[in-house]
Amino acid sequence: LIKSRWTHMVRNILMVLNEISDCCDLKLLDVIVKYWKIISSSSEWTLIIAMQSAEDRKNLSEKKKEEEDLCWLSHQ
């Protein structure tokens, strides 16, 4: 039971790290290095929060790009 729970936790952590890497267009190793302090000292929930933060940054960046594109088009 403990091994199964550990495997489940590791799988969830890797899933979260993959989501962060996808959101930030980073390699998985870069994400692990960037978030190592969080990974090594925290629970899955902290990683999920970190993932949400990465998604928020990506969404903000995309929104800013869309606004810049609209601004550029309006000046044409």
C-alpha positions as CSV (number, residue, x, y, z in Angstrom):
1,L,0.0,0.0,0.0
2,I,2.8,2.5,0.9
3,K,4.7,1.6,-2.4
4,S,1.5,2.1,-4.4
5,R,0.8,5.5,-2.7
6,W,4.4,6.6,-3.3
7,T,4.2,5.6,-7.0
8,H,0.9,7.5,-7.3
9,M,2.5,10.6,-5.8
10,V,5.6,10.4,-8.0
11,R,3.3,10.0,-11.1
12,N,1.3,13.0,-10.0
13,I,4.4,15.1,-9.5
14,L,5.8,14.2,-12.9
15,M,2.5,15.0,-14.5
16,V,2.5,18.5,-12.8
17,L,6.1,19.1,-13.9
18,N,5.2,18.1,-17.5
19,E,2.3,20.5,-17.4
20,I,4.6,23.3,-16.2
21,S,7.1,22.5,-18.9
22,D,4.4,22.6,-21.6
23,C,2.9,25.8,-20.3
24,C,6.3,27.6,-20.2
25,D,7.8,26.0,-23.3
26,L,10.7,24.6,-21.2
27,K,12.3,21.2,-21.1
28,L,11.3,19.0,-18.2
29,L,14.9,19.2,-16.8
30,D,14.8,23.0,-16.8
31,V,11.5,22.9,-14.9
32,I,12.9,20.5,-12.3
33,V,16.0,22.8,-11.9
34,K,13.8,25.9,-11.6
35,Y,11.4,24.4,-9.1
36,W,13.8,22.1,-7.3
37,K,13.4,24.0,-4.0
38,I,9.6,23.5,-4.2
39,I,9.9,19.9,-5.3
40,S,12.3,18.8,-2.7
41,S,10.5,20.4,0.3
42,S,6.8,20.4,-0.6
43,S,3.7,18.3,-1.2
44,E,1.9,17.8,-4.4
45,W,-0.4,20.7,-3.7
46,T,2.5,23.2,-3.8
47,L,3.5,21.8,-7.2
48,I,-0.1,22.1,-8.4
49,I,-0.1,25.8,-7.2
50,A,3.2,26.3,-9.1
51,M,1.7,24.8,-12.2
52,Q,-1.3,27.1,-11.9
53,S,1.1,30.0,-11.5
54,A,2.9,28.9,-14.7
55,E,-0.4,28.7,-16.6
56,D,-1.4,32.1,-15.4
57,R,1.9,33.6,-16.6
58,K,1.4,31.9,-20.0
59,N,-2.1,33.2,-20.3
60,L,-1.1,36.7,-19.3
61,S,1.7,36.5,-21.9
62,E,-0.7,35.3,-24.6
63,K,-3.2,38.0,-23.7
64,K,-0.5,40.7,-23.9
65,K,0.6,39.4,-27.3
66,E,-3.0,39.5,-28.5
67,E,-3.4,43.1,-27.3
68,E,-0.1,44.1,-29.0
69,D,-1.3,42.4,-32.2
70,L,-4.6,44.3,-32.0
71,C,-2.9,47.5,-31.3
72,W,-0.5,47.0,-34.3
73,L,-3.5,46.2,-36.6
74,S,-5.4,49.3,-35.5
75,H,-2.4,51.4,-36.4
76,Q,-2.2,50.0,-40.0
